[in-house]
Amino acid sequence: MGMIIDRIGPPEPIQPGKKPGRSESVNTDNRSDFIDVSSTALEKSDLYQAIGLVASAPDIRAERIAELKAKINDPAYINEQLLDATADKIMDAFGL
């Protein structure tokens, strides 16, 4: 993904005795250079870093899924107490 920059106008011809890209006047301001980064750019930077951290994190979901499949396939795992606890969590989630 690249960035396209449109030309503003035709390039100026090089004149003898004048170096290209140089201004005739010298800036004597004592201001220092700075850049202003928008909040959107900062948010995108944070998001990019977060995506990098997630991508580099070990994938433990496969282990967790295998563990849960084993529990669900065990007939002793699903009992009345588990069903009541699950129903209570669902009711709490809906604010009932």
N, C-alpha and C positions, 0 to 999 in steps of 0.2 A: 504494500500500500504506500504510494508515494504522494508527494505534494506537488501540485502544478502551480507555477508562478507565472503570471502573465506579464509581458513587457509593458512598461509604461509608455514608452515612445522609442523612436529609433536612437541608436547609440550616436553620441556626438563624435565627429571626426577629431583625430588627434592633431593639435596645432603645434607647429615647431616651437620649442622653448617652453612648452607647457606640459607638465607631467599629467597623465590621465589619472582621474580619481582624486586629485588634490583640489582643495578649495583655495581661492585667491586670498581669502582672509583667514587669519588664525584665530581660533576660538580662545579667548583669554579668560573665560569664565572659570571660576574655581570649583564649579559643580563636579561631583564625581558621577561616573556612569552608574546606572541602575537598571534593573528590569522590574516590571510589575507583572506578577503572575496572578491570573484570575482565580477566583475561588473554584470555578469549574475545573480548571487545570489542576489545582491542588487535589480536588476530589478524585479526578481521574488518576492522578499519580498514586493516591492512597489506595484506590481500587486495584490498580495494576500491581502494587506491592502485595496487597492481600491475595490476589489471584496467584501470584508467585509463591507465597507462603503455603497456600492450600495445595498447589501443584507439587510442592516439595515435601509435603507432609506424608507420612506413611499411610497406606491405605489399610485401615483396620476394619473397615466395614465388612469385608469378605469374611473375616473371622467372626465378627458379631452376627452376621447373617447365618453362618453355619451353626453357631451356638443357638440362635433362636429357632432354627429349623429343627435341631435336635430336641429342644424343649417342647416344641409344638407336637412333634411326632411321638413324644412320650405320653402314653395315656394317663399317667399319674400326674402330669403337670397341670392339665386343665381340670380344675376341681371347682367346687361351689365357692370356696373362699376366693379363688382367683377371679371367677366370674363376678362376684359381688364387688371386689376391689376395682375391677375394670369398669363396671357399671357406675360406681361412685365417681371415678375419674371422668367419665363421659358426662355425667350430670354436672360435675363441678365446672367442666369446660364450657358448658352451655349456660352456666349460672343458674341452674335449677336446684 
